[in-house]
Amino acid sequence: MKITLYMATSINGHITKGQNDTSWVSESDWDQFYSFIKANDAVIMGRKTMESFSSDEFPIEGAFNIVLTADKNLHKETEKFSIRTGNPEEIVTFARKKGFSNLLIIGGEYTNGQFLKADLIDEIILSVHPLVIGGGLSLFGKSDFDKKLQLLGTKEINNELVQLRYKVLKNS
Ligand SMILES: NC(=O)c1ccc[n+]([C@@H]2O[C@H](COP(=O)([O-])OP(=O)(O)OC[C@H]3O[C@@H](n4cnc5c(N)ncnc54)[C@H](OP(=O)(O)O)[C@@H]3O)[C@@H](O)[C@H]2O)c1
C-alpha cells in the first residue's frame, strides 16, 4: 500500500483563502491533480472537500472516491464512491479490502492532519503557487505533532508552479 497526499498551496502554506476559496488554484495545477488521480486506485477526502466539487465534478473520475463523514445520514456506497466514517487506520483497511494499493489523499486540512499524525502518509506532493495568502486553512490544520521529511525531487511547471515531492520519514 502506498499513500500519497497531493495539495495545492500558497508559499505560506495555505490551501484556501478564507474558509473555502480555492479560485486561486491554477489550470496547470488542476491538470496535475487529475493526472495524479488517474495514477492512483482511490482518492480519500473529507466531507467538506467533497462539497467543494460540483455535482458534475463528484465523484471525481479516474479513481474510486472515499469520503469521510461522521454523519450517518450521508453514508452511501456505490460502484464509484463510498461515503463513510472511520479513523485513518480503518479507512486504509477498507481500501485494502477493496483491493486498492495506491491511495491519494486530497484534503482538506482536517483530513490531511489526521492521516499524517497517524503516520499513514508515505509521500507528500505540493504544488506551490506564487502567492502569499493572508489567511485560510493550512496544509495540516492546527497540527500538534512534528514530522521529518526527505526531499525526493522538485519540478517547475509552466514557469509558474514549483512541485515539491517528499518522503515522510515514519515515526520521526
Ligand atoms: N488547495 C488544495 O489543494 C485543497 C485540496 C482539498 C481541499 N481544499 C479545500 O479545503 C477545504 C476543506 O478542508 P477542511 O479541513 O475544512 O475539511 P475536510 O478535511 O475536507 O473535511 C472535514 C470533514 O471530513 C469529515 N471527516 C474527516 N475525517 C473523518 C473521520 N476520520 N471520520 C469521520 N469523518 C471525518 C468530517 O465531516 P462531518 O463534519 O460531516 O462529520 C469533517 O468535518 C475546502 O474549502 C476545500 O476546497 C483545498
The ligand as an SDF file (V2000), in Angstrom:
LIG
                    3D

 48 52  0  0  0  0  0  0  0  0999 V2000
   -5.6830   23.6520   -2.0300 N   0  0  0  0  0  0  0  0  0  0  0  0
   -5.9900   22.3920   -2.1530 C   0  0  0  0  0  0  0  0  0  0  0  0
   -5.2670   21.6080   -2.8080 O   0  0  0  0  0  0  0  0  0  0  0  0
   -7.2210   21.8480   -1.4710 C   0  0  0  0  0  0  0  0  0  0  0  0
   -7.4220   20.4630   -1.5080 C   0  0  0  0  0  0  0  0  0  0  0  0
   -8.5460   19.9390   -0.8600 C   0  0  0  0  0  0  0  0  0  0  0  0
   -9.4270   20.7720   -0.2040 C   0  0  0  0  0  0  0  0  0  0  0  0
   -9.2170   22.0950   -0.2010 N   0  0  0  0  0  0  0  0  0  0  0  0
  -10.1740   22.9570    0.4960 C   0  0  0  0  0  0  0  0  0  0  0  0
  -10.1890   22.6260    1.8800 O   0  0  0  0  0  0  0  0  0  0  0  0
  -11.4740   22.9200    2.4120 C   0  0  0  0  0  0  0  0  0  0  0  0
  -11.9470   21.7770    3.3020 C   0  0  0  0  0  0  0  0  0  0  0  0
  -10.9840   21.4880    4.2850 O   0  0  0  0  0  0  0  0  0  0  0  0
  -11.4310   21.1800    5.8040 P   0  0  0  0  0  0  0  0  0  0  0  0
  -10.1990   20.9000    6.5800 O   0  0  0  0  0  0  0  0  0  0  0  0
  -12.3440   22.2580    6.2630 O   0  0  0  0  0  0  0  0  0  0  0  0
  -12.3560   19.8800    5.6590 O   0  0  0  0  0  0  0  0  0  0  0  0
  -12.1590   18.3790    5.1010 P   0  0  0  0  0  0  0  0  0  0  0  0
  -10.9500   17.7400    5.6890 O   0  0  0  0  0  0  0  0  0  0  0  0
  -12.3150   18.3880    3.6290 O   0  0  0  0  0  0  0  0  0  0  0  0
  -13.4930   17.7450    5.7010 O   0  0  0  0  0  0  0  0  0  0  0  0
  -13.6510   17.6950    7.1050 C   0  0  0  0  0  0  0  0  0  0  0  0
  -14.7980   16.7880    7.4030 C   0  0  0  0  0  0  0  0  0  0  0  0
  -14.4850   15.4730    6.9820 O   0  0  0  0  0  0  0  0  0  0  0  0
  -15.0900   14.5580    7.8720 C   0  0  0  0  0  0  0  0  0  0  0  0
  -14.0510   13.6960    8.4350 N   0  0  0  0  0  0  0  0  0  0  0  0
  -12.7220   13.8330    8.3240 C   0  0  0  0  0  0  0  0  0  0  0  0
  -12.0930   12.8170    8.9120 N   0  0  0  0  0  0  0  0  0  0  0  0
  -13.0530   12.0000    9.3710 C   0  0  0  0  0  0  0  0  0  0  0  0
  -13.0420   10.7420   10.0390 C   0  0  0  0  0  0  0  0  0  0  0  0
  -11.8870   10.1340   10.3610 N   0  0  0  0  0  0  0  0  0  0  0  0
  -14.2110   10.1680   10.3560 N   0  0  0  0  0  0  0  0  0  0  0  0
  -15.3630   10.7790   10.0510 C   0  0  0  0  0  0  0  0  0  0  0  0
  -15.4450   11.9730    9.4020 N   0  0  0  0  0  0  0  0  0  0  0  0
  -14.3010   12.5470    9.0820 C   0  0  0  0  0  0  0  0  0  0  0  0
  -15.8840   15.3580    8.8800 C   0  0  0  0  0  0  0  0  0  0  0  0
  -17.1500   15.5050    8.2750 O   0  0  0  0  0  0  0  0  0  0  0  0
  -18.5320   15.7000    9.0830 P   0  0  0  0  0  0  0  0  0  0  0  0
  -18.4600   17.0950    9.6300 O   0  0  0  0  0  0  0  0  0  0  0  0
  -19.5600   15.5320    8.0080 O   0  0  0  0  0  0  0  0  0  0  0  0
  -18.5680   14.6370   10.1290 O   0  0  0  0  0  0  0  0  0  0  0  0
  -15.1310   16.6810    8.8800 C   0  0  0  0  0  0  0  0  0  0  0  0
  -15.9210   17.7730    9.2940 O   0  0  0  0  0  0  0  0  0  0  0  0
  -12.4000   23.1520    1.2280 C   0  0  0  0  0  0  0  0  0  0  0  0
  -12.6690   24.5280    1.1230 O   0  0  0  0  0  0  0  0  0  0  0  0
  -11.5970   22.7210    0.0190 C   0  0  0  0  0  0  0  0  0  0  0  0
  -11.8890   23.4790   -1.1330 O   0  0  0  0  0  0  0  0  0  0  0  0
   -8.1360   22.6580   -0.8040 C   0  0  0  0  0  0  0  0  0  0  0  0
  1  2  1  0
  2  3  2  0
  2  4  1  0
  4  5  1  0
  4 48  2  0
  5  6  2  0
  6  7  1  0
  7  8  2  0
  8  9  1  0
  8 48  1  0
  9 10  1  0
  9 46  1  0
 10 11  1  0
 11 12  1  0
 11 44  1  0
 12 13  1  0
 13 14  1  0
 14 15  2  0
 14 16  1  0
 14 17  1  0
 17 18  1  0
 18 19  2  0
 18 20  1  0
 18 21  1  0
 21 22  1  0
 22 23  1  0
 23 24  1  0
 23 42  1  0
 24 25  1  0
 25 26  1  0
 25 36  1  0
 26 27  1  0
 26 35  1  0
 27 28  2  0
 28 29  1  0
 29 30  1  0
 29 35  2  0
 30 31  1  0
 30 32  2  0
 32 33  1  0
 33 34  2  0
 34 35  1  0
 36 37  1  0
 36 42  1  0
 37 38  1  0
 38 39  2  0
 38 40  1  0
 38 41  1  0
 42 43  1  0
 44 45  1  0
 44 46  1  0
 46 47  1  0
M  CHG  2   8   1  16  -1
M  END
$$$$
